[in-house]
Amino acid sequence: MLKKFYPLIACVGVPFGFVYAQESKEAGFSGNWMLELAVPPADVAGLLTLQHLGSEWVGHVEGGPVVVNVGGDQIELIIDSRDIAGFIFERRLLGRLTGNVMSGTLSIIGQPDSGESGSFWTARRASENEEIIGEPRFADLSGTWIPAAGMDFRKYSMDLTPEAKIWHQDYLLHLDQPNVRCVSPGIVAMIAWSAYPSEWLINEGRITIIYEVGSEVRRVYLDGREPPEYFPHSPMGFSTGYWEGGTFVIETTLLSRNVRDFLGEPVSENAKFVERYQLNEDGTILTAVMTLHDPENYLRPPIRRRQWHRDADAVLFPYECDPDSFFRQLYDEGKMQEYIDRADRRL
Amino acid sequence: MFVRGLFYCLLSSFGLMPTLGYGHHSFAAEFIREVVTIEGVVTEVWFRNPHIRYYVEVQTQSGNTEIWDTRGGSATNYQRRGSWTRDSIKVGDRVVMTGNRGRDGRKLLDIRTVLLGDGTVLPPGAMLDYRHTD
């Protein structure tokens, strides 16, 4: 009796089972992943978050939106990044999910000035707060630190709030970025610049960090104190630090309005910047994961990563900055009035 | 002349090289990927942060002169290495420079290499060591 229905069962059941199996496979992509790209001379790493919302896949890398296409156990990611000059390019990742690991090939769309070309990538399950290098342990962070290459995705676009998008849409990098006229871009942008050393001085209840760029000085209080009443907002903000296991955490508030990166997205006065530092086993490499919590401007917190090498012989050079070249160019190109008219863009 | 010929001979490969380092603001805001070569006389030297700058007077094919605003990285990073200092290029020096052209036809140059009159080529090593990354 049932046999005569076999074709019907097959007709309905097989595709249903196929669709079910497909959806089951696709569901395996949801969640947080630690994404790593093999990009010589140093690997690039970042947090990948995938969500299946209705029929749509939504993806973010380091807090910024990415294109996601999923089919069965295969995935395509397109991630916009900027190179060290500010030129935009995209990384296209094609791969497959096997168990709890994704892996595949990486190709480049555009011409990054790093010369980066095709390579490979992997992603493994991660939590949003996972530290990716080394076991946590207490460490002596004193000394002079020289920036190392790699690590940071330099993710270009971020998930701005509607208000931040409106503010940012008319931003002109060459006129509005504070550092082009020697005004501090603030700790959020500055700390990710990879060319300049910093010197960490450990004192009773305090770490003082001197940055070569801009000759900026920062005090990180370790005694849990609150900022003094009337302490002003400033580019370096007010920082407190504490150890969480072996991870040194710095939390910074009272930042002045400033920029996140080359794109000039805003940082509000109510932002909190959290840096999580870890030292490797032999104490020679310092790694940081830095997250900007600023819900006024970002729907997801932007994340950056950096590494530094300890160098006992390094000496910080003086860094005087003269805005002459900026204003001279405005004058030469007849743009002084435009600059004056854009006062509201100068945060 | 031989040195200059050799330099020009090498330009094609320089032009294809990736840029190895940049200043700490977006050069893409002011420069394009196209690499050009200019030859002229230095009229002004500015060896300071946030980036070094040389004004170069260039004779055009039509016989006119134009002033190019040429830029490098931060003076601090150059000073650290010692082989490209504020005295390396002086007012009155004849130079041949390659670099990224400014946007919108502006006479801006993001310097990659400089050939001096005595045959010295700057930077002496990889530009990455002299120009900083973000």
Chai-1 contact restraints between the chains, C-beta under 6 A:
chainA,res_idxA,chainB,res_idxB,connection_type,confidence,min_distance_angstrom,max_distance_angstrom,comment,restraint_id
A,I84,B,Y22,contact,1.0,0.0,6.0,A-B,restraint_1
A,I84,B,T133,contact,1.0,0.0,6.0,A-B,restraint_2
A,I84,B,D134,contact,1.0,0.0,6.0,A-B,restraint_3
A,A85,B,T19,contact,1.0,0.0,6.0,A-B,restraint_4
A,A85,B,Y22,contact,1.0,0.0,6.0,A-B,restraint_5
A,A85,B,F27,contact,1.0,0.0,6.0,A-B,restraint_6
A,A85,B,A28,contact,1.0,0.0,6.0,A-B,restraint_7
A,G86,B,S26,contact,1.0,0.0,6.0,A-B,restraint_8
A,G86,B,F27,contact,1.0,0.0,6.0,A-B,restraint_9
A,G86,B,A28,contact,1.0,0.0,6.0,A-B,restraint_10
A,F87,B,A28,contact,1.0,0.0,6.0,A-B,restraint_11
A,D113,B,P18,contact,1.0,0.0,6.0,A-B,restraint_12
A,D113,B,T19,contact,1.0,0.0,6.0,A-B,restraint_13
A,G115,B,P18,contact,1.0,0.0,6.0,A-B,restraint_14
A,L173,B,S26,contact,1.0,0.0,6.0,A-B,restraint_15
A,L173,B,A29,contact,1.0,0.0,6.0,A-B,restraint_16
A,H174,B,A29,contact,1.0,0.0,6.0,A-B,restraint_17
A,H174,B,E30,contact,1.0,0.0,6.0,A-B,restraint_18
A,Q177,B,H25,contact,1.0,0.0,6.0,A-B,restraint_19
A,N179,B,H25,contact,1.0,0.0,6.0,A-B,restraint_20
A,V180,B,H25,contact,1.0,0.0,6.0,A-B,restraint_21
A,W193,B,H24,contact,1.0,0.0,6.0,A-B,restraint_22
A,W193,B,D134,contact,1.0,0.0,6.0,A-B,restraint_23
A,S194,B,T133,contact,1.0,0.0,6.0,A-B,restraint_24
A,A195,B,H132,contact,1.0,0.0,6.0,A-B,restraint_25
A,A195,B,T133,contact,1.0,0.0,6.0,A-B,restraint_26
A,F262,B,S26,contact,1.0,0.0,6.0,A-B,restraint_27
A,F317,B,T76,contact,1.0,0.0,6.0,A-B,restraint_28
A,F317,B,R80,contact,1.0,0.0,6.0,A-B,restraint_29
A,Y319,B,N49,contact,1.0,0.0,6.0,A-B,restraint_30
A,Y319,B,T76,contact,1.0,0.0,6.0,A-B,restraint_31
A,C321,B,N49,contact,1.0,0.0,6.0,A-B,restraint_32
A,C321,B,P50,contact,1.0,0.0,6.0,A-B,restraint_33
A,D322,B,R48,contact,1.0,0.0,6.0,A-B,restraint_34
A,S325,B,R53,contact,1.0,0.0,6.0,A-B,restraint_35
